[in-house]
């Protein structure tokens, strides 16, 4: 957010430059900026809860077994 601030005393960067510097997409940058403006800094820094997420197919033990078989 500080890199995009046009009112800061340091030079502000374009969305393209920020996305390249932080290795994230411009759409992610836009979503974070929107959350910051609408909900504040805490919401922008925290991951958004995924309410309709599917349950994982494997538990940790099953996943480890599958990976071990592939090696």
PyMOL Python script that loads the backbone (N, CA, C, O; Angstrom):
from pymol import cmd

cmd.read_pdbstr("""\
ATOM      1  N   UNK A   1       0.823  -1.171   0.000  1.00  0.00           N
ATOM      2  CA  UNK A   1       0.000   0.000   0.000  1.00  0.00           C
ATOM      3  C   UNK A   1       0.876   1.247   0.000  1.00  0.00           C
ATOM      4  O   UNK A   1       0.546   2.249  -0.634  1.00  0.00           O
ATOM      5  N   UNK A   2       1.985   1.177   0.710  1.00  0.00           N
ATOM      6  CA  UNK A   2       2.862   2.343   0.762  1.00  0.00           C
ATOM      7  C   UNK A   2       3.495   2.638  -0.593  1.00  0.00           C
ATOM      8  O   UNK A   2       3.697   3.803  -0.935  1.00  0.00           O
ATOM      9  N   UNK A   3       3.809   1.617  -1.361  1.00  0.00           N
ATOM     10  CA  UNK A   3       4.414   1.824  -2.672  1.00  0.00           C
ATOM     11  C   UNK A   3       3.447   2.457  -3.665  1.00  0.00           C
ATOM     12  O   UNK A   3       3.880   3.084  -4.632  1.00  0.00           O
ATOM     13  N   UNK A   4       2.139   2.301  -3.439  1.00  0.00           N
ATOM     14  CA  UNK A   4       1.139   2.853  -4.344  1.00  0.00           C
ATOM     15  C   UNK A   4       0.647   4.229  -3.902  1.00  0.00           C
ATOM     16  O   UNK A   4      -0.076   4.890  -4.647  1.00  0.00           O
ATOM     17  N   UNK A   5       1.023   4.668  -2.712  1.00  0.00           N
ATOM     18  CA  UNK A   5       0.533   5.923  -2.162  1.00  0.00           C
ATOM     19  C   UNK A   5       1.083   7.117  -2.936  1.00  0.00           C
ATOM     20  O   UNK A   5       2.278   7.404  -2.872  1.00  0.00           O
ATOM     21  N   UNK A   6       0.222   7.806  -3.660  1.00  0.00           N
ATOM     22  CA  UNK A   6       0.681   8.947  -4.463  1.00  0.00           C
ATOM     23  C   UNK A   6       0.947  10.174  -3.604  1.00  0.00           C
ATOM     24  O   UNK A   6       1.559  11.132  -4.076  1.00  0.00           O
ATOM     25  N   UNK A   7       0.500  10.166  -2.358  1.00  0.00           N
ATOM     26  CA  UNK A   7       0.714  11.299  -1.452  1.00  0.00           C
ATOM     27  C   UNK A   7       1.926  11.125  -0.553  1.00  0.00           C
ATOM     28  O   UNK A   7       2.199  11.978   0.292  1.00  0.00           O
ATOM     29  N   UNK A   8       2.656  10.029  -0.727  1.00  0.00           N
ATOM     30  CA  UNK A   8       3.818   9.789   0.130  1.00  0.00           C
ATOM     31  C   UNK A   8       4.975  10.684  -0.289  1.00  0.00           C
ATOM     32  O   UNK A   8       4.969  11.269  -1.372  1.00  0.00           O
ATOM     33  N   UNK A   9       5.954  10.776   0.579  1.00  0.00           N
ATOM     34  CA  UNK A   9       7.113  11.612   0.286  1.00  0.00           C
ATOM     35  C   UNK A   9       8.101  10.894  -0.621  1.00  0.00           C
ATOM     36  O   UNK A   9       8.986  11.533  -1.191  1.00  0.00           O
ATOM     37  N   UNK A  10       7.971   9.601  -0.764  1.00  0.00           N
ATOM     38  CA  UNK A  10       8.811   8.849  -1.693  1.00  0.00           C
ATOM     39  C   UNK A  10       8.030   8.639  -2.989  1.00  0.00           C
ATOM     40  O   UNK A  10       6.829   8.900  -3.045  1.00  0.00           O
ATOM     41  N   UNK A  11       8.694   8.181  -3.997  1.00  0.00           N
ATOM     42  CA  UNK A  11       8.071   7.992  -5.306  1.00  0.00           C
ATOM     43  C   UNK A  11       7.074   6.835  -5.270  1.00  0.00           C
ATOM     44  O   UNK A  11       7.390   5.747  -4.787  1.00  0.00           O
ATOM     45  N   UNK A  12       5.865   7.080  -5.788  1.00  0.00           N
ATOM     46  CA  UNK A  12       4.877   6.003  -5.861  1.00  0.00           C
ATOM     47  C   UNK A  12       5.138   5.172  -7.111  1.00  0.00           C
ATOM     48  O   UNK A  12       5.666   5.678  -8.102  1.00  0.00           O
ATOM     49  N   UNK A  13       4.768   3.901  -7.060  1.00  0.00           N
ATOM     50  CA  UNK A  13       5.006   2.990  -8.174  1.00  0.00           C
ATOM     51  C   UNK A  13       3.692   2.624  -8.846  1.00  0.00           C
ATOM     52  O   UNK A  13       2.625   2.713  -8.237  1.00  0.00           O
ATOM     53  N   UNK A  14       3.777   2.218 -10.089  1.00  0.00           N
ATOM     54  CA  UNK A  14       2.589   1.764 -10.815  1.00  0.00           C
ATOM     55  C   UNK A  14       2.201   0.370 -10.312  1.00  0.00           C
ATOM     56  O   UNK A  14       3.007  -0.325  -9.693  1.00  0.00           O
ATOM     57  N   UNK A  15       0.963  -0.022 -10.587  1.00  0.00           N
ATOM     58  CA  UNK A  15       0.516  -1.366 -10.209  1.00  0.00           C
ATOM     59  C   UNK A  15       1.390  -2.426 -10.862  1.00  0.00           C
ATOM     60  O   UNK A  15       1.692  -3.446 -10.242  1.00  0.00           O
ATOM     61  N   UNK A  16       1.796  -2.199 -12.097  1.00  0.00           N
ATOM     62  CA  UNK A  16       2.650  -3.150 -12.816  1.00  0.00           C
ATOM     63  C   UNK A  16       3.981  -3.329 -12.082  1.00  0.00           C
ATOM     64  O   UNK A  16       4.444  -4.455 -11.897  1.00  0.00           O
ATOM     65  N   UNK A  17       4.588  -2.232 -11.669  1.00  0.00           N
ATOM     66  CA  UNK A  17       5.879  -2.297 -10.974  1.00  0.00           C
ATOM     67  C   UNK A  17       5.739  -2.980  -9.611  1.00  0.00           C
ATOM     68  O   UNK A  17       6.600  -3.767  -9.218  1.00  0.00           O
ATOM     69  N   UNK A  18       4.663  -2.680  -8.898  1.00  0.00           N
ATOM     70  CA  UNK A  18       4.432  -3.303  -7.584  1.00  0.00           C
ATOM     71  C   UNK A  18       4.195  -4.799  -7.741  1.00  0.00           C
ATOM     72  O   UNK A  18       4.735  -5.597  -6.975  1.00  0.00           O
ATOM     73  N   UNK A  19       3.385  -5.186  -8.734  1.00  0.00           N
ATOM     74  CA  UNK A  19       3.097  -6.609  -8.919  1.00  0.00           C
ATOM     75  C   UNK A  19       4.357  -7.380  -9.278  1.00  0.00           C
ATOM     76  O   UNK A  19       4.525  -8.517  -8.839  1.00  0.00           O
ATOM     77  N   UNK A  20       5.234  -6.794 -10.057  1.00  0.00           N
ATOM     78  CA  UNK A  20       6.496  -7.463 -10.400  1.00  0.00           C
ATOM     79  C   UNK A  20       7.422  -7.541  -9.189  1.00  0.00           C
ATOM     80  O   UNK A  20       8.062  -8.568  -8.962  1.00  0.00           O
ATOM     81  N   UNK A  21       7.495  -6.464  -8.414  1.00  0.00           N
ATOM     82  CA  UNK A  21       8.386  -6.435  -7.251  1.00  0.00           C
ATOM     83  C   UNK A  21       7.948  -7.431  -6.183  1.00  0.00           C
ATOM     84  O   UNK A  21       8.788  -8.028  -5.509  1.00  0.00           O
ATOM     85  N   UNK A  22       6.636  -7.612  -6.025  1.00  0.00           N
ATOM     86  CA  UNK A  22       6.116  -8.501  -4.977  1.00  0.00           C
ATOM     87  C   UNK A  22       5.715  -9.869  -5.504  1.00  0.00           C
ATOM     88  O   UNK A  22       5.246 -10.717  -4.745  1.00  0.00           O
ATOM     89  N   UNK A  23       5.897 -10.086  -6.796  1.00  0.00           N
ATOM     90  CA  UNK A  23       5.580 -11.355  -7.449  1.00  0.00           C
ATOM     91  C   UNK A  23       4.138 -11.780  -7.184  1.00  0.00           C
ATOM     92  O   UNK A  23       3.878 -12.879  -6.696  1.00  0.00           O
ATOM     93  N   UNK A  24       3.204 -10.882  -7.518  1.00  0.00           N
ATOM     94  CA  UNK A  24       1.785 -11.199  -7.439  1.00  0.00           C
ATOM     95  C   UNK A  24       1.068 -10.539  -8.604  1.00  0.00           C
ATOM     96  O   UNK A  24       1.596  -9.625  -9.239  1.00  0.00           O
ATOM     97  N   UNK A  25      -0.126 -11.007  -8.874  1.00  0.00           N
ATOM     98  CA  UNK A  25      -0.867 -10.498 -10.022  1.00  0.00           C
ATOM     99  C   UNK A  25      -1.468  -9.128  -9.706  1.00  0.00           C
ATOM    100  O   UNK A  25      -1.648  -8.760  -8.545  1.00  0.00           O
ATOM    101  N   UNK A  26      -1.769  -8.394 -10.759  1.00  0.00           N
ATOM    102  CA  UNK A  26      -2.392  -7.091 -10.588  1.00  0.00           C
ATOM    103  C   UNK A  26      -3.780  -7.251  -9.968  1.00  0.00           C
ATOM    104  O   UNK A  26      -4.200  -6.410  -9.174  1.00  0.00           O
ATOM    105  N   UNK A  27      -4.497  -8.321 -10.322  1.00  0.00           N
ATOM    106  CA  UNK A  27      -5.824  -8.527  -9.737  1.00  0.00           C
ATOM    107  C   UNK A  27      -5.733  -8.760  -8.224  1.00  0.00           C
ATOM    108  O   UNK A  27      -6.601  -8.303  -7.480  1.00  0.00           O
ATOM    109  N   UNK A  28      -4.704  -9.456  -7.765  1.00  0.00           N
ATOM    110  CA  UNK A  28      -4.500  -9.643  -6.328  1.00  0.00           C
ATOM    111  C   UNK A  28      -4.219  -8.306  -5.662  1.00  0.00           C
ATOM    112  O   UNK A  28      -4.757  -8.013  -4.594  1.00  0.00           O
ATOM    113  N   UNK A  29      -3.384  -7.504  -6.286  1.00  0.00           N
ATOM    114  CA  UNK A  29      -3.076  -6.172  -5.771  1.00  0.00           C
ATOM    115  C   UNK A  29      -4.343  -5.325  -5.668  1.00  0.00           C
ATOM    116  O   UNK A  29      -4.544  -4.623  -4.677  1.00  0.00           O
ATOM    117  N   UNK A  30      -5.189  -5.392  -6.681  1.00  0.00           N
ATOM    118  CA  UNK A  30      -6.447  -4.641  -6.671  1.00  0.00           C
ATOM    119  C   UNK A  30      -7.377  -5.118  -5.559  1.00  0.00           C
ATOM    120  O   UNK A  30      -8.020  -4.304  -4.896  1.00  0.00           O
ATOM    121  N   UNK A  31      -7.454  -6.449  -5.349  1.00  0.00           N
ATOM    122  CA  UNK A  31      -8.311  -6.980  -4.285  1.00  0.00           C
ATOM    123  C   UNK A  31      -7.830  -6.547  -2.901  1.00  0.00           C
ATOM    124  O   UNK A  31      -8.638  -6.198  -2.039  1.00  0.00           O
ATOM    125  N   UNK A  32      -6.517  -6.570  -2.692  1.00  0.00           N
ATOM    126  CA  UNK A  32      -5.959  -6.160  -1.400  1.00  0.00           C
ATOM    127  C   UNK A  32      -6.222  -4.671  -1.176  1.00  0.00           C
ATOM    128  O   UNK A  32      -6.595  -4.260  -0.077  1.00  0.00           O
ATOM    129  N   UNK A  33      -6.028  -3.879  -2.204  1.00  0.00           N
ATOM    130  CA  UNK A  33      -6.273  -2.441  -2.088  1.00  0.00           C
ATOM    131  C   UNK A  33      -7.752  -2.178  -1.756  1.00  0.00           C
ATOM    132  O   UNK A  33      -8.062  -1.334  -0.915  1.00  0.00           O
ATOM    133  N   UNK A  34      -8.654  -2.900  -2.417  1.00  0.00           N
ATOM    134  CA  UNK A  34     -10.078  -2.726  -2.168  1.00  0.00           C
ATOM    135  C   UNK A  34     -10.420  -3.102  -0.729  1.00  0.00           C
ATOM    136  O   UNK A  34     -11.161  -2.380  -0.062  1.00  0.00           O
ATOM    137  N   UNK A  35      -9.880  -4.242  -0.238  1.00  0.00           N
ATOM    138  CA  UNK A  35     -10.124  -4.655   1.147  1.00  0.00           C
ATOM    139  C   UNK A  35      -9.587  -3.620   2.132  1.00  0.00           C
ATOM    140  O   UNK A  35     -10.205  -3.354   3.164  1.00  0.00           O
ATOM    141  N   UNK A  36      -8.426  -3.034   1.805  1.00  0.00           N
ATOM    142  CA  UNK A  36      -7.836  -2.005   2.664  1.00  0.00           C
ATOM    143  C   UNK A  36      -8.753  -0.794   2.754  1.00  0.00           C
ATOM    144  O   UNK A  36      -9.001  -0.282   3.845  1.00  0.00           O
ATOM    145  N   UNK A  37      -9.256  -0.333   1.616  1.00  0.00           N
ATOM    146  CA  UNK A  37     -10.115   0.850   1.590  1.00  0.00           C
ATOM    147  C   UNK A  37     -11.450   0.576   2.285  1.00  0.00           C
ATOM    148  O   UNK A  37     -11.924   1.404   3.062  1.00  0.00           O
ATOM    149  N   UNK A  38     -12.049  -0.567   2.012  1.00  0.00           N
ATOM    150  CA  UNK A  38     -13.380  -0.863   2.546  1.00  0.00           C
ATOM    151  C   UNK A  38     -13.373  -1.340   3.992  1.00  0.00           C
ATOM    152  O   UNK A  38     -14.279  -1.007   4.756  1.00  0.00           O
ATOM    153  N   UNK A  39     -12.353  -2.125   4.382  1.00  0.00           N
ATOM    154  CA  UNK A  39     -12.385  -2.787   5.686  1.00  0.00           C
ATOM    155  C   UNK A  39     -11.221  -2.453   6.604  1.00  0.00           C
ATOM    156  O   UNK A  39     -11.238  -2.851   7.769  1.00  0.00           O
ATOM    157  N   UNK A  40     -10.212  -1.739   6.125  1.00  0.00           N
ATOM    158  CA  UNK A  40      -9.093  -1.341   6.966  1.00  0.00           C
ATOM    159  C   UNK A  40      -7.866  -2.223   6.807  1.00  0.00           C
ATOM    160  O   UNK A  40      -7.874  -3.212   6.074  1.00  0.00           O
ATOM    161  N   UNK A  41      -6.822  -1.840   7.508  1.00  0.00           N
ATOM    162  CA  UNK A  41      -5.512  -2.483   7.383  1.00  0.00           C
ATOM    163  C   UNK A  41      -5.527  -3.930   7.855  1.00  0.00           C
ATOM    164  O   UNK A  41      -4.895  -4.781   7.230  1.00  0.00           O
ATOM    165  N   UNK A  42      -6.231  -4.228   8.939  1.00  0.00           N
ATOM    166  CA  UNK A  42      -6.256  -5.599   9.455  1.00  0.00           C
ATOM    167  C   UNK A  42      -6.849  -6.565   8.438  1.00  0.00           C
ATOM    168  O   UNK A  42      -6.336  -7.668   8.249  1.00  0.00           O
ATOM    169  N   UNK A  43      -7.931  -6.150   7.782  1.00  0.00           N
ATOM    170  CA  UNK A  43      -8.568  -7.000   6.775  1.00  0.00           C
ATOM    171  C   UNK A  43      -7.656  -7.188   5.565  1.00  0.00           C
ATOM    172  O   UNK A  43      -7.631  -8.265   4.970  1.00  0.00           O
ATOM    173  N   UNK A  44      -6.914  -6.157   5.202  1.00  0.00           N
ATOM    174  CA  UNK A  44      -6.017  -6.248   4.045  1.00  0.00           C
ATOM    175  C   UNK A  44      -4.843  -7.179   4.320  1.00  0.00           C
ATOM    176  O   UNK A  44      -4.348  -7.839   3.407  1.00  0.00           O
ATOM    177  N   UNK A  45      -4.398  -7.235   5.570  1.00  0.00           N
ATOM    178  CA  UNK A  45      -3.239  -8.065   5.910  1.00  0.00           C
ATOM    179  C   UNK A  45      -3.594  -9.518   6.178  1.00  0.00           C
ATOM    180  O   UNK A  45      -2.749 -10.399   6.019  1.00  0.00           O
ATOM    181  N   UNK A  46      -4.834  -9.782   6.584  1.00  0.00           N
ATOM    182  CA  UNK A  46      -5.251 -11.139   6.917  1.00  0.00           C
ATOM    183  C   UNK A  46      -5.821 -11.843   5.690  1.00  0.00           C
ATOM    184  O   UNK A  46      -6.377 -11.201   4.799  1.00  0.00           O
ATOM    185  N   UNK A  47      -5.681 -13.143   5.652  1.00  0.00           N
ATOM    186  CA  UNK A  47      -6.304 -13.917   4.569  1.00  0.00           C
ATOM    187  C   UNK A  47      -7.802 -13.921   4.762  1.00  0.00           C
ATOM    188  O   UNK A  47      -8.296 -14.004   5.886  1.00  0.00           O
ATOM    189  N   UNK A  48      -8.515 -13.833   3.667  1.00  0.00           N
ATOM    190  CA  UNK A  48      -9.966 -13.857   3.718  1.00  0.00           C
ATOM    191  C   UNK A  48     -10.433 -15.297   3.899  1.00  0.00           C
ATOM    192  O   UNK A  48      -9.940 -16.200   3.223  1.00  0.00           O
ATOM    193  N   UNK A  49     -11.383 -15.513   4.810  1.00  0.00           N
ATOM    194  CA  UNK A  49     -11.899 -16.857   5.053  1.00  0.00           C
ATOM    195  C   UNK A  49     -12.680 -17.334   3.832  1.00  0.00           C
ATOM    196  O   UNK A  49     -13.480 -16.587   3.268  1.00  0.00           O
ATOM    197  N   UNK A  50     -12.447 -18.570   3.431  1.00  0.00           N
ATOM    198  CA  UNK A  50     -13.142 -19.156   2.297  1.00  0.00           C
ATOM    199  C   UNK A  50     -14.323 -19.957   2.822  1.00  0.00           C
ATOM    200  O   UNK A  50     -14.146 -21.026   3.407  1.00  0.00           O
ATOM    201  N   UNK A  51     -15.524 -19.440   2.611  1.00  0.00           N
ATOM    202  CA  UNK A  51     -16.698 -20.044   3.218  1.00  0.00           C
ATOM    203  C   UNK A  51     -17.210 -21.274   2.468  1.00  0.00           C
ATOM    204  O   UNK A  51     -17.750 -22.180   3.102  1.00  0.00           O
ATOM    205  N   UNK A  52     -17.065 -21.341   1.169  1.00  0.00           N
ATOM    206  CA  UNK A  52     -17.607 -22.458   0.385  1.00  0.00           C
ATOM    207  C   UNK A  52     -16.519 -23.419  -0.074  1.00  0.00           C
ATOM    208  O   UNK A  52     -16.657 -24.051  -1.121  1.00  0.00           O
ATOM    209  N   UNK A  53     -15.467 -23.535   0.673  1.00  0.00           N
ATOM    210  CA  UNK A  53     -14.342 -24.374   0.298  1.00  0.00           C
ATOM    211  C   UNK A  53     -14.684 -25.844   0.518  1.00  0.00           C
ATOM    212  O   UNK A  53     -15.291 -26.209   1.524  1.00  0.00           O
ATOM    213  N   UNK A  54     -14.287 -26.680  -0.436  1.00  0.00           N
ATOM    214  CA  UNK A  54     -14.509 -28.125  -0.318  1.00  0.00           C
ATOM    215  C   UNK A  54     -13.572 -28.721   0.734  1.00  0.00           C
ATOM    216  O   UNK A  54     -12.480 -28.206   0.976  1.00  0.00           O
ATOM    217  N   UNK A  55     -14.011 -29.792   1.338  1.00  0.00           N
ATOM    218  CA  UNK A  55     -13.166 -30.498   2.303  1.00  0.00           C
ATOM    219  C   UNK A  55     -12.006 -31.151   1.557  1.00  0.00           C
ATOM    220  O   UNK A  55     -12.178 -31.583   0.417  1.00  0.00           O
ATOM    221  N   UNK A  56     -10.826 -31.233   2.179  1.00  0.00           N
ATOM    222  CA  UNK A  56      -9.696 -31.876   1.513  1.00  0.00           C
ATOM    223  C   UNK A  56      -9.978 -33.349   1.231  1.00  0.00           C
ATOM    224  O   UNK A  56     -10.666 -34.017   2.003  1.00  0.00           O
ATOM    225  N   UNK A  57      -9.443 -33.844   0.123  1.00  0.00           N
ATOM    226  CA  UNK A  57      -9.662 -35.243  -0.254  1.00  0.00           C
ATOM    227  C   UNK A  57      -8.862 -36.201   0.615  1.00  0.00           C
ATOM    228  O   UNK A  57      -9.301 -37.317   0.893  1.00  0.00           O
ATOM    229  N   UNK A  58      -7.682 -35.756   1.043  1.00  0.00           N
ATOM    230  CA  UNK A  58      -6.800 -36.607   1.839  1.00  0.00           C
ATOM    231  C   UNK A  58      -6.477 -35.931   3.156  1.00  0.00           C
ATOM    232  O   UNK A  58      -6.400 -34.704   3.229  1.00  0.00           O
ATOM    233  N   UNK A  59      -6.285 -36.738   4.210  1.00  0.00           N
ATOM    234  CA  UNK A  59      -5.758 -36.174   5.445  1.00  0.00           C
ATOM    235  C   UNK A  59      -4.227 -36.196   5.334  1.00  0.00           C
ATOM    236  O   UNK A  59      -3.688 -36.673   4.335  1.00  0.00           O
ATOM    237  N   UNK A  60      -3.550 -35.700   6.319  1.00  0.00           N
ATOM    238  CA  UNK A  60      -2.094 -35.594   6.265  1.00  0.00           C
ATOM    239  C   UNK A  60      -1.395 -36.932   6.084  1.00  0.00           C
ATOM    240  O   UNK A  60      -0.432 -37.034   5.325  1.00  0.00           O
ATOM    241  N   UNK A  61      -1.874 -37.956   6.776  1.00  0.00           N
ATOM    242  CA  UNK A  61      -1.263 -39.284   6.683  1.00  0.00           C
ATOM    243  C   UNK A  61      -1.441 -39.872   5.281  1.00  0.00           C
ATOM    244  O   UNK A  61      -0.506 -40.445   4.722  1.00  0.00           O
ATOM    245  N   UNK A  62      -2.638 -39.731   4.718  1.00  0.00           N
ATOM    246  CA  UNK A  62      -2.901 -40.251   3.368  1.00  0.00           C
ATOM    247  C   UNK A  62      -2.053 -39.515   2.334  1.00  0.00           C
ATOM    248  O   UNK A  62      -1.528 -40.126   1.403  1.00  0.00           O
ATOM    249  N   UNK A  63      -1.925 -38.216   2.500  1.00  0.00           N
ATOM    250  CA  UNK A  63      -1.120 -37.426   1.569  1.00  0.00           C
ATOM    251  C   UNK A  63       0.347 -37.834   1.634  1.00  0.00           C
ATOM    252  O   UNK A  63       0.997 -37.961   0.597  1.00  0.00           O
ATOM    253  N   UNK A  64       0.875 -38.041   2.837  1.00  0.00           N
ATOM    254  CA  UNK A  64       2.264 -38.467   2.994  1.00  0.00           C
ATOM    255  C   UNK A  64       2.493 -39.823   2.341  1.00  0.00           C
ATOM    256  O   UNK A  64       3.520 -40.036   1.697  1.00  0.00           O
ATOM    257  N   UNK A  65       1.545 -40.740   2.501  1.00  0.00           N
ATOM    258  CA  UNK A  65       1.648 -42.066   1.888  1.00  0.00           C
ATOM    259  C   UNK A  65       1.665 -41.957   0.364  1.00  0.00           C
ATOM    260  O   UNK A  65       2.459 -42.623  -0.299  1.00  0.00           O
ATOM    261  N   UNK A  66       0.804 -41.132  -0.179  1.00  0.00           N
ATOM    262  CA  UNK A  66       0.740 -40.942  -1.630  1.00  0.00           C
ATOM    263  C   UNK A  66       2.055 -40.364  -2.153  1.00  0.00           C
ATOM    264  O   UNK A  66       2.554 -40.813  -3.185  1.00  0.00           O
ATOM    265  N   UNK A  67       2.612 -39.396  -1.472  1.00  0.00           N
ATOM    266  CA  UNK A  67       3.869 -38.785  -1.905  1.00  0.00           C
ATOM    267  C   UNK A  67       4.999 -39.810  -1.824  1.00  0.00           C
ATOM    268  O   UNK A  67       5.847 -39.875  -2.714  1.00  0.00           O
ATOM    269  N   UNK A  68       5.009 -40.609  -0.758  1.00  0.00           N
ATOM    270  CA  UNK A  68       6.048 -41.624  -0.600  1.00  0.00           C
ATOM    271  C   UNK A  68       5.977 -42.658  -1.717  1.00  0.00           C
ATOM    272  O   UNK A  68       7.016 -43.139  -2.169  1.00  0.00           O
ATOM    273  N   UNK A  69       4.784 -43.009  -2.169  1.00  0.00           N
ATOM    274  CA  UNK A  69       4.635 -43.969  -3.264  1.00  0.00           C
ATOM    275  C   UNK A  69       5.176 -43.414  -4.575  1.00  0.00           C
ATOM    276  O   UNK A  69       5.703 -44.162  -5.398  1.00  0.00           O
ATOM    277  N   UNK A  70       5.050 -42.132  -4.766  1.00  0.00           N
ATOM    278  CA  UNK A  70       5.489 -41.525  -6.029  1.00  0.00           C
ATOM    279  C   UNK A  70       7.011 -41.369  -6.075  1.00  0.00           C
ATOM    280  O   UNK A  70       7.579 -41.232  -7.159  1.00  0.00           O
ATOM    281  N   UNK A  71       7.673 -41.387  -4.934  1.00  0.00           N
ATOM    282  CA  UNK A  71       9.125 -41.237  -4.908  1.00  0.00           C
ATOM    283  C   UNK A  71       9.733 -42.576  -5.144  1.00  0.00           C
ATOM    284  O   UNK A  71      10.957 -42.703  -5.167  1.00  0.00           O
TER     285      UNK A  71
END
""", "prot")
cmd.dss("prot")
cmd.show_as("cartoon", "prot")
cmd.util.cbc("prot")
cmd.orient("prot")
